[in-house]
Each structure stands twice: as C-alpha cells, then as structure tokens.
Amino acid sequence: MCHIWKLFTFKSISSLPVSFAREIFQVSVNPTEDSQRLGMSGDLQLAIFSHGIGLAKPGMASCFVVWPVAYIRQYLHESTSSTGKTKTTIVSLEVGR
C-alpha cells in the first residue's frame, strides 16, 4: 500500500518511461484528499528511478507523476504481516517542495 499524505506534482519531468525504472512495485493507494485530487486511486505501479520516484497506471508505458528525490520529505516503510509467500508492506510518502 502506498499512503500519500500530501502531493505536489513536478510537471517538468512527468511522463518518464517506466522502462527506465530500476525497480517497479505494485501498490494500492489509500485515498486522501490530495491523492483523489490528482486522480490516484486503486492499484498503481511505483517506479523507482535513480533520481526520483514515479507512479504509473498498470499497463501504461509512462509515469503520470514523478517526484525528484529532493521533493521526498518523509518516508516510512513498515512490514505489517507475512503469511507464507505473501507479505504486506506499508510505504508512506510525504512529497512536496
């Protein structure tokens, strides 16, 4: 799950191709006022780039929003449960200027 507290798009580098990502994770966005305003809901792909992170809709070739590392203000990574091969991890991000 990816819980977005506050979001501010950095439009000059949006639509970065997902194929450039170092890693891609399947995430579910918990709805917040900001995530809904930016059209982020349901299942998305979290793409990790060398200089930032981005979100893409499954099956899309490009991220619809990308944040440079300098814009990531808070980050929390927490594993909540593990049963066999299934592991639940919560990633919380606060992104902005």
Backbone as XML, in Angstrom:
<?xml version="1.0"?>
<chain id="A" units="angstrom">
  <residue number="1" name="MET">
    <atom name="N" x="0.826" y="-1.172" z="0.000"/>
    <atom name="CA" x="0.000" y="0.000" z="0.000"/>
    <atom name="C" x="0.871" y="1.237" z="0.000"/>
  </residue>
  <residue number="2" name="CYS">
    <atom name="N" x="0.445" y="2.225" z="-0.690"/>
    <atom name="CA" x="1.163" y="3.492" z="-0.721"/>
    <atom name="C" x="0.199" y="4.546" z="-0.213"/>
  </residue>
  <residue number="3" name="HIS">
    <atom name="N" x="0.465" y="5.100" z="0.934"/>
    <atom name="CA" x="-0.398" y="6.122" z="1.509"/>
    <atom name="C" x="0.232" y="7.476" z="1.227"/>
  </residue>
  <residue number="4" name="ILE">
    <atom name="N" x="-0.433" y="8.302" z="0.459"/>
    <atom name="CA" x="0.107" y="9.606" z="0.097"/>
    <atom name="C" x="-0.505" y="10.653" z="1.027"/>
  </residue>
  <residue number="5" name="TRP">
    <atom name="N" x="0.321" y="11.324" z="1.816"/>
    <atom name="CA" x="-0.172" y="12.363" z="2.705"/>
    <atom name="C" x="-0.400" y="13.665" z="1.960"/>
  </residue>
  <residue number="6" name="LYS">
    <atom name="N" x="0.597" y="14.142" z="1.285"/>
    <atom name="CA" x="0.494" y="15.398" z="0.545"/>
    <atom name="C" x="1.224" y="15.216" z="-0.767"/>
  </residue>
  <residue number="7" name="LEU">
    <atom name="N" x="0.658" y="15.720" z="-1.817"/>
    <atom name="CA" x="1.263" y="15.537" z="-3.133"/>
    <atom name="C" x="1.326" y="16.855" z="-3.877"/>
  </residue>
  <residue number="8" name="PHE">
    <atom name="N" x="2.441" y="17.091" z="-4.504"/>
    <atom name="CA" x="2.605" y="18.239" z="-5.379"/>
    <atom name="C" x="3.316" y="17.734" z="-6.615"/>
  </residue>
  <residue number="9" name="THR">
    <atom name="N" x="2.714" y="17.850" z="-7.771"/>
    <atom name="CA" x="3.341" y="17.313" z="-8.972"/>
    <atom name="C" x="4.513" y="18.175" z="-9.400"/>
  </residue>
  <residue number="10" name="PHE">
    <atom name="N" x="5.483" y="17.551" z="-9.975"/>
    <atom name="CA" x="6.639" y="18.222" z="-10.548"/>
    <atom name="C" x="6.519" y="18.002" z="-12.044"/>
  </residue>
  <residue number="11" name="LYS">
    <atom name="N" x="5.781" y="18.869" z="-12.720"/>
    <atom name="CA" x="5.334" y="18.629" z="-14.082"/>
    <atom name="C" x="6.434" y="18.548" z="-15.122"/>
  </residue>
  <residue number="12" name="SER">
    <atom name="N" x="7.587" y="19.135" z="-14.896"/>
    <atom name="CA" x="8.594" y="19.162" z="-15.952"/>
    <atom name="C" x="9.213" y="17.802" z="-16.245"/>
  </residue>
  <residue number="13" name="ILE">
    <atom name="N" x="9.094" y="16.833" z="-15.318"/>
    <atom name="CA" x="9.630" y="15.515" z="-15.631"/>
    <atom name="C" x="8.564" y="14.427" z="-15.571"/>
  </residue>
  <residue number="14" name="SER">
    <atom name="N" x="7.284" y="14.800" z="-15.591"/>
    <atom name="CA" x="6.261" y="13.765" z="-15.601"/>
    <atom name="C" x="6.296" y="13.048" z="-16.937"/>
  </residue>
  <residue number="15" name="SER">
    <atom name="N" x="5.673" y="11.924" z="-16.987"/>
    <atom name="CA" x="5.626" y="11.022" z="-18.142"/>
    <atom name="C" x="6.981" y="10.399" z="-18.457"/>
  </residue>
  <residue number="16" name="LEU">
    <atom name="N" x="7.784" y="10.154" z="-17.439"/>
    <atom name="CA" x="9.040" y="9.429" z="-17.585"/>
    <atom name="C" x="8.703" y="7.966" z="-17.886"/>
  </residue>
  <residue number="17" name="PRO">
    <atom name="N" x="9.340" y="7.349" z="-18.888"/>
    <atom name="CA" x="9.024" y="5.956" z="-19.226"/>
    <atom name="C" x="9.309" y="5.000" z="-18.067"/>
  </residue>
  <residue number="18" name="VAL">
    <atom name="N" x="8.360" y="4.125" z="-17.789"/>
    <atom name="CA" x="8.506" y="3.139" z="-16.726"/>
    <atom name="C" x="9.699" y="2.229" z="-17.001"/>
  </residue>
  <residue number="19" name="SER">
    <atom name="N" x="10.023" y="2.013" z="-18.262"/>
    <atom name="CA" x="11.138" y="1.123" z="-18.618"/>
    <atom name="C" x="12.486" y="1.630" z="-18.091"/>
  </residue>
  <residue number="20" name="PHE">
    <atom name="N" x="12.589" y="2.913" z="-17.734"/>
    <atom name="CA" x="13.821" y="3.466" z="-17.169"/>
    <atom name="C" x="13.964" y="3.164" z="-15.675"/>
  </residue>
  <residue number="21" name="ALA">
    <atom name="N" x="12.926" y="2.631" z="-15.051"/>
    <atom name="CA" x="12.930" y="2.397" z="-13.605"/>
    <atom name="C" x="13.909" y="1.299" z="-13.223"/>
  </residue>
  <residue number="22" name="ARG">
    <atom name="N" x="14.546" y="1.494" z="-12.070"/>
    <atom name="CA" x="15.436" y="0.461" z="-11.524"/>
    <atom name="C" x="14.614" y="-0.674" z="-10.927"/>
  </residue>
  <residue number="23" name="GLU">
    <atom name="N" x="13.489" y="-0.323" z="-10.285"/>
    <atom name="CA" x="12.579" y="-1.313" z="-9.710"/>
    <atom name="C" x="11.163" y="-0.805" z="-9.857"/>
  </residue>
  <residue number="24" name="ILE">
    <atom name="N" x="10.211" y="-1.744" z="-9.932"/>
    <atom name="CA" x="8.792" y="-1.408" z="-10.028"/>
    <atom name="C" x="8.042" y="-2.262" z="-9.016"/>
  </residue>
  <residue number="25" name="PHE">
    <atom name="N" x="7.165" y="-1.616" z="-8.246"/>
    <atom name="CA" x="6.368" y="-2.309" z="-7.245"/>
    <atom name="C" x="4.892" y="-2.080" z="-7.527"/>
  </residue>
  <residue number="26" name="GLN">
    <atom name="N" x="4.081" y="-3.115" z="-7.314"/>
    <atom name="CA" x="2.635" y="-2.990" z="-7.409"/>
    <atom name="C" x="2.150" y="-2.429" z="-6.077"/>
  </residue>
  <residue number="27" name="VAL">
    <atom name="N" x="1.396" y="-1.329" z="-6.107"/>
    <atom name="CA" x="0.927" y="-0.681" z="-4.882"/>
    <atom name="C" x="-0.558" y="-0.378" z="-4.980"/>
  </residue>
  <residue number="28" name="SER">
    <atom name="N" x="-1.182" y="-0.204" z="-3.817"/>
    <atom name="CA" x="-2.564" y="0.260" z="-3.730"/>
    <atom name="C" x="-2.543" y="1.581" z="-2.986"/>
  </residue>
  <residue number="29" name="VAL">
    <atom name="N" x="-3.221" y="2.566" z="-3.496"/>
    <atom name="CA" x="-3.223" y="3.896" z="-2.896"/>
    <atom name="C" x="-4.399" y="4.022" z="-1.940"/>
  </residue>
  <residue number="30" name="ASN">
    <atom name="N" x="-4.111" y="4.397" z="-0.698"/>
    <atom name="CA" x="-5.172" y="4.728" z="0.244"/>
    <atom name="C" x="-5.660" y="6.126" z="-0.092"/>
  </residue>
  <residue number="31" name="PRO">
    <atom name="N" x="-6.970" y="6.311" z="-0.239"/>
    <atom name="CA" x="-7.471" y="7.625" z="-0.649"/>
    <atom name="C" x="-7.251" y="8.712" z="0.406"/>
  </residue>
  <residue number="32" name="THR">
    <atom name="N" x="-6.734" y="9.834" z="-0.055"/>
    <atom name="CA" x="-6.622" y="11.052" z="0.741"/>
    <atom name="C" x="-7.150" y="12.180" z="-0.139"/>
  </residue>
  <residue number="33" name="GLU">
    <atom name="N" x="-7.291" y="13.352" z="0.429"/>
    <atom name="CA" x="-7.764" y="14.499" z="-0.351"/>
    <atom name="C" x="-6.831" y="14.774" z="-1.533"/>
  </residue>
  <residue number="34" name="ASP">
    <atom name="N" x="-5.531" y="14.746" z="-1.278"/>
    <atom name="CA" x="-4.564" y="15.037" z="-2.337"/>
    <atom name="C" x="-4.476" y="13.921" z="-3.372"/>
  </residue>
  <residue number="35" name="SER">
    <atom name="N" x="-4.514" y="12.667" z="-2.931"/>
    <atom name="CA" x="-4.439" y="11.572" z="-3.908"/>
    <atom name="C" x="-5.668" y="11.576" z="-4.815"/>
  </residue>
  <residue number="36" name="GLN">
    <atom name="N" x="-6.830" y="11.873" z="-4.271"/>
    <atom name="CA" x="-8.043" y="11.939" z="-5.094"/>
    <atom name="C" x="-7.993" y="13.121" z="-6.053"/>
  </residue>
  <residue number="37" name="ARG">
    <atom name="N" x="-7.470" y="14.250" z="-5.600"/>
    <atom name="CA" x="-7.365" y="15.431" z="-6.458"/>
    <atom name="C" x="-6.489" y="15.149" z="-7.673"/>
  </residue>
  <residue number="38" name="LEU">
    <atom name="N" x="-5.454" y="14.325" z="-7.490"/>
    <atom name="CA" x="-4.540" y="14.002" z="-8.582"/>
    <atom name="C" x="-4.931" y="12.741" z="-9.344"/>
  </residue>
  <residue number="39" name="GLY">
    <atom name="N" x="-6.093" y="12.180" z="-9.027"/>
    <atom name="CA" x="-6.574" y="11.006" z="-9.754"/>
    <atom name="C" x="-5.864" y="9.719" z="-9.394"/>
  </residue>
  <residue number="40" name="MET">
    <atom name="N" x="-5.294" y="9.665" z="-8.203"/>
    <atom name="CA" x="-4.591" y="8.460" z="-7.765"/>
    <atom name="C" x="-5.536" y="7.614" z="-6.938"/>
  </residue>
  <residue number="41" name="SER">
    <atom name="N" x="-5.851" y="6.449" z="-7.447"/>
    <atom name="CA" x="-6.715" y="5.544" z="-6.706"/>
    <atom name="C" x="-6.465" y="4.121" z="-7.168"/>
  </residue>
  <residue number="42" name="GLY">
    <atom name="N" x="-6.804" y="3.195" z="-6.296"/>
    <atom name="CA" x="-6.699" y="1.787" z="-6.652"/>
    <atom name="C" x="-5.269" y="1.314" z="-6.811"/>
  </residue>
  <residue number="43" name="ASP">
    <atom name="N" x="-5.096" y="0.363" z="-7.716"/>
    <atom name="CA" x="-3.791" y="-0.251" z="-7.934"/>
    <atom name="C" x="-2.964" y="0.551" z="-8.931"/>
  </residue>
  <residue number="44" name="LEU">
    <atom name="N" x="-1.717" y="0.807" z="-8.565"/>
    <atom name="CA" x="-0.779" y="1.546" z="-9.410"/>
    <atom name="C" x="0.581" y="0.862" z="-9.354"/>
  </residue>
  <residue number="45" name="GLN">
    <atom name="N" x="1.498" y="1.333" z="-10.173"/>
    <atom name="CA" x="2.878" y="0.871" z="-10.132"/>
    <atom name="C" x="3.741" y="1.999" z="-9.579"/>
  </residue>
  <residue number="46" name="LEU">
    <atom name="N" x="4.548" y="1.686" z="-8.567"/>
    <atom name="CA" x="5.504" y="2.627" z="-8.002"/>
    <atom name="C" x="6.847" y="2.334" z="-8.653"/>
  </residue>
  <residue number="47" name="ALA">
    <atom name="N" x="7.340" y="3.277" z="-9.435"/>
    <atom name="CA" x="8.596" y="3.105" z="-10.172"/>
    <atom name="C" x="9.709" y="3.851" z="-9.446"/>
  </residue>
  <residue number="48" name="ILE">
    <atom name="N" x="10.803" y="3.152" z="-9.184"/>
    <atom name="CA" x="11.955" y="3.734" z="-8.508"/>
    <atom name="C" x="13.009" y="4.050" z="-9.562"/>
  </residue>
  <residue number="49" name="PHE">
    <atom name="N" x="13.339" y="5.325" z="-9.695"/>
    <atom name="CA" x="14.355" y="5.782" z="-10.644"/>
    <atom name="C" x="15.608" y="6.185" z="-9.871"/>
  </residue>
  <residue number="50" name="SER">
    <atom name="N" x="16.706" y="6.387" z="-10.554"/>
    <atom name="CA" x="17.943" y="6.765" z="-9.865"/>
    <atom name="C" x="17.844" y="8.135" z="-9.198"/>
  </residue>
  <residue number="51" name="HIS">
    <atom name="N" x="16.984" y="9.015" z="-9.691"/>
    <atom name="CA" x="16.884" y="10.365" z="-9.130"/>
    <atom name="C" x="15.483" y="10.731" z="-8.672"/>
  </residue>
  <residue number="52" name="GLY">
    <atom name="N" x="14.590" y="9.739" z="-8.492"/>
    <atom name="CA" x="13.245" y="10.042" z="-8.040"/>
    <atom name="C" x="12.340" y="8.829" z="-8.075"/>
  </residue>
  <residue number="53" name="ILE">
    <atom name="N" x="11.056" y="9.074" z="-7.799"/>
    <atom name="CA" x="10.046" y="8.021" z="-7.850"/>
    <atom name="C" x="8.884" y="8.492" z="-8.705"/>
  </residue>
  <residue number="54" name="GLY">
    <atom name="N" x="8.154" y="7.542" z="-9.255"/>
    <atom name="CA" x="7.010" y="7.888" z="-10.088"/>
    <atom name="C" x="5.882" y="6.903" z="-9.902"/>
  </residue>
  <residue number="55" name="LEU">
    <atom name="N" x="4.697" y="7.290" z="-10.358"/>
    <atom name="CA" x="3.529" y="6.423" z="-10.333"/>
    <atom name="C" x="3.003" y="6.258" z="-11.745"/>
  </residue>
  <residue number="56" name="ALA">
    <atom name="N" x="2.628" y="5.027" z="-12.071"/>
    <atom name="CA" x="2.053" y="4.723" z="-13.379"/>
    <atom name="C" x="0.853" y="3.813" z="-13.179"/>
  </residue>
  <residue number="57" name="LYS">
    <atom name="N" x="-0.103" y="3.923" z="-14.064"/>
    <atom name="CA" x="-1.231" y="3.004" z="-14.050"/>
    <atom name="C" x="-0.757" y="1.696" z="-14.673"/>
  </residue>
  <residue number="58" name="PRO">
    <atom name="N" x="-1.215" y="0.549" z="-14.162"/>
    <atom name="CA" x="-0.787" y="-0.737" z="-14.722"/>
    <atom name="C" x="-1.016" y="-0.790" z="-16.231"/>
  </residue>
  <residue number="59" name="GLY">
    <atom name="N" x="-0.014" y="-1.260" z="-16.945"/>
    <atom name="CA" x="-0.111" y="-1.378" z="-18.396"/>
    <atom name="C" x="0.288" y="-0.132" z="-19.160"/>
  </residue>
  <residue number="60" name="MET">
    <atom name="N" x="0.493" y="0.984" z="-18.471"/>
    <atom name="CA" x="0.899" y="2.223" z="-19.136"/>
    <atom name="C" x="2.425" y="2.257" z="-19.253"/>
  </residue>
  <residue number="61" name="ALA">
    <atom name="N" x="2.912" y="2.864" z="-20.327"/>
    <atom name="CA" x="4.354" y="2.905" z="-20.586"/>
    <atom name="C" x="5.065" y="4.014" z="-19.821"/>
  </residue>
  <residue number="62" name="SER">
    <atom name="N" x="4.323" y="5.040" z="-19.371"/>
    <atom name="CA" x="4.951" y="6.192" z="-18.713"/>
    <atom name="C" x="4.276" y="6.503" z="-17.386"/>
  </residue>
  <residue number="63" name="CYS">
    <atom name="N" x="5.048" y="7.106" z="-16.487"/>
    <atom name="CA" x="4.512" y="7.571" z="-15.212"/>
    <atom name="C" x="3.676" y="8.825" z="-15.452"/>
  </residue>
  <residue number="64" name="PHE">
    <atom name="N" x="2.565" y="8.943" z="-14.742"/>
    <atom name="CA" x="1.757" y="10.154" z="-14.871"/>
    <atom name="C" x="2.167" y="11.216" z="-13.865"/>
  </residue>
  <residue number="65" name="VAL">
    <atom name="N" x="2.997" y="10.845" z="-12.888"/>
    <atom name="CA" x="3.567" y="11.810" z="-11.958"/>
    <atom name="C" x="4.926" y="11.276" z="-11.505"/>
  </residue>
  <residue number="66" name="VAL">
    <atom name="N" x="5.901" y="12.177" z="-11.401"/>
    <atom name="CA" x="7.257" y="11.820" z="-10.967"/>
    <atom name="C" x="7.734" y="12.887" z="-9.987"/>
  </residue>
  <residue number="67" name="TRP">
    <atom name="N" x="8.379" y="12.435" z="-8.907"/>
    <atom name="CA" x="8.947" y="13.361" z="-7.934"/>
    <atom name="C" x="10.449" y="13.137" z="-7.843"/>
  </residue>
  <residue number="68" name="PRO">
    <atom name="N" x="11.252" y="14.187" z="-7.935"/>
    <atom name="CA" x="12.696" y="14.052" z="-7.703"/>
    <atom name="C" x="12.941" y="13.683" z="-6.237"/>
  </residue>
  <residue number="69" name="VAL">
    <atom name="N" x="14.052" y="13.050" z="-5.949"/>
    <atom name="CA" x="14.390" y="12.651" z="-4.582"/>
    <atom name="C" x="14.335" y="13.851" z="-3.633"/>
  </residue>
  <residue number="70" name="ALA">
    <atom name="N" x="14.762" y="15.006" z="-4.082"/>
    <atom name="CA" x="14.778" y="16.203" z="-3.231"/>
    <atom name="C" x="13.382" y="16.602" z="-2.753"/>
  </residue>
  <residue number="71" name="TYR">
    <atom name="N" x="12.323" y="16.152" z="-3.429"/>
    <atom name="CA" x="10.957" y="16.502" z="-3.054"/>
    <atom name="C" x="10.342" y="15.517" z="-2.061"/>
  </residue>
  <residue number="72" name="ILE">
    <atom name="N" x="11.032" y="14.425" z="-1.750"/>
    <atom name="CA" x="10.504" y="13.447" z="-0.806"/>
    <atom name="C" x="10.878" y="13.915" z="0.595"/>
  </residue>
  <residue number="73" name="ARG">
    <atom name="N" x="9.860" y="14.378" z="1.351"/>
    <atom name="CA" x="10.119" y="14.961" z="2.667"/>
    <atom name="C" x="10.101" y="13.921" z="3.774"/>
  </residue>
  <residue number="74" name="GLN">
    <atom name="N" x="9.187" y="12.965" z="3.691"/>
    <atom name="CA" x="9.125" y="11.912" z="4.698"/>
    <atom name="C" x="8.863" y="10.587" z="4.009"/>
  </residue>
  <residue number="75" name="TYR">
    <atom name="N" x="9.421" y="9.537" z="4.585"/>
    <atom name="CA" x="9.282" y="8.199" z="4.028"/>
    <atom name="C" x="9.195" y="7.216" z="5.184"/>
  </residue>
  <residue number="76" name="LEU">
    <atom name="N" x="8.230" y="6.319" z="5.140"/>
    <atom name="CA" x="8.085" y="5.289" z="6.161"/>
    <atom name="C" x="7.849" y="3.964" z="5.463"/>
  </residue>
  <residue number="77" name="HIS">
    <atom name="N" x="8.605" y="2.959" z="5.842"/>
    <atom name="CA" x="8.490" y="1.614" z="5.276"/>
    <atom name="C" x="8.252" y="0.664" z="6.438"/>
  </residue>
  <residue number="78" name="GLU">
    <atom name="N" x="7.128" y="-0.065" z="6.417"/>
    <atom name="CA" x="6.779" y="-0.927" z="7.540"/>
    <atom name="C" x="6.171" y="-2.229" z="7.028"/>
  </residue>
  <residue number="79" name="SER">
    <atom name="N" x="6.735" y="-3.355" z="7.425"/>
    <atom name="CA" x="6.150" y="-4.660" z="7.111"/>
    <atom name="C" x="5.144" y="-4.980" z="8.201"/>
  </residue>
  <residue number="80" name="THR">
    <atom name="N" x="3.893" y="-5.260" z="7.808"/>
    <atom name="CA" x="2.847" y="-5.462" z="8.804"/>
    <atom name="C" x="2.505" y="-6.924" z="9.036"/>
  </residue>
  <residue number="81" name="SER">
    <atom name="N" x="2.606" y="-7.757" z="8.014"/>
    <atom name="CA" x="2.299" y="-9.173" z="8.207"/>
    <atom name="C" x="2.962" y="-10.005" z="7.127"/>
  </residue>
  <residue number="82" name="SER">
    <atom name="N" x="3.168" y="-11.260" z="7.447"/>
    <atom name="CA" x="3.770" y="-12.176" z="6.490"/>
    <atom name="C" x="3.176" y="-13.558" z="6.715"/>
  </residue>
  <residue number="83" name="THR">
    <atom name="N" x="2.554" y="-14.107" z="5.678"/>
    <atom name="CA" x="1.995" y="-15.450" z="5.759"/>
    <atom name="C" x="2.478" y="-16.233" z="4.553"/>
  </residue>
  <residue number="84" name="GLY">
    <atom name="N" x="3.382" y="-17.164" z="4.784"/>
    <atom name="CA" x="3.909" y="-17.953" z="3.670"/>
    <atom name="C" x="4.648" y="-17.082" z="2.678"/>
  </residue>
  <residue number="85" name="LYS">
    <atom name="N" x="4.168" y="-17.053" z="1.445"/>
    <atom name="CA" x="4.808" y="-16.257" z="0.389"/>
    <atom name="C" x="4.218" y="-14.857" z="0.272"/>
  </residue>
  <residue number="86" name="THR">
    <atom name="N" x="3.161" y="-14.560" z="1.034"/>
    <atom name="CA" x="2.513" y="-13.254" z="0.966"/>
    <atom name="C" x="3.052" y="-12.343" z="2.064"/>
  </residue>
  <residue number="87" name="LYS">
    <atom name="N" x="3.448" y="-11.146" z="1.675"/>
    <atom name="CA" x="3.986" y="-10.173" z="2.627"/>
    <atom name="C" x="3.282" y="-8.843" z="2.390"/>
  </residue>
  <residue number="88" name="THR">
    <atom name="N" x="2.796" y="-8.223" z="3.453"/>
    <atom name="CA" x="2.155" y="-6.917" z="3.353"/>
    <atom name="C" x="3.114" y="-5.859" z="3.873"/>
  </residue>
  <residue number="89" name="THR">
    <atom name="N" x="3.363" y="-4.853" z="3.048"/>
    <atom name="CA" x="4.258" y="-3.761" z="3.411"/>
    <atom name="C" x="3.532" y="-2.445" z="3.196"/>
  </residue>
  <residue number="90" name="ILE">
    <atom name="N" x="3.654" y="-1.546" z="4.136"/>
    <atom name="CA" x="3.065" y="-0.213" z="4.002"/>
    <atom name="C" x="4.196" y="0.777" z="3.762"/>
  </residue>
  <residue number="91" name="VAL">
    <atom name="N" x="4.061" y="1.561" z="2.703"/>
    <atom name="CA" x="5.009" y="2.624" z="2.390"/>
    <atom name="C" x="4.228" y="3.929" z="2.431"/>
  </residue>
  <residue number="92" name="SER">
    <atom name="N" x="4.640" y="4.835" z="3.289"/>
    <atom name="CA" x="4.007" y="6.149" z="3.385"/>
    <atom name="C" x="4.984" y="7.200" z="2.888"/>
  </residue>
  <residue number="93" name="LEU">
    <atom name="N" x="4.483" y="8.100" z="2.058"/>
    <atom name="CA" x="5.316" y="9.156" z="1.487"/>
    <atom name="C" x="4.678" y="10.510" z="1.725"/>
  </residue>
  <residue number="94" name="GLU">
    <atom name="N" x="5.503" y="11.493" z="2.027"/>
    <atom name="CA" x="5.074" y="12.889" z="2.002"/>
    <atom name="C" x="5.973" y="13.564" z="0.984"/>
  </residue>
  <residue number="95" name="VAL">
    <atom name="N" x="5.350" y="14.100" z="-0.039"/>
    <atom name="CA" x="6.096" y="14.655" z="-1.161"/>
    <atom name="C" x="5.680" y="16.100" z="-1.370"/>
  </residue>
  <residue number="96" name="GLY">
    <atom name="N" x="6.627" y="16.971" z="-1.620"/>
    <atom name="CA" x="6.320" y="18.365" z="-1.892"/>
    <atom name="C" x="7.572" y="19.204" z="-1.876"/>
  </residue>
  <residue number="97" name="ARG">
    <atom name="N" x="7.398" y="20.479" z="-2.085"/>
    <atom name="CA" x="8.547" y="21.389" z="-2.130"/>
    <atom name="C" x="8.938" y="21.849" z="-0.761"/>
  </residue>
</chain>
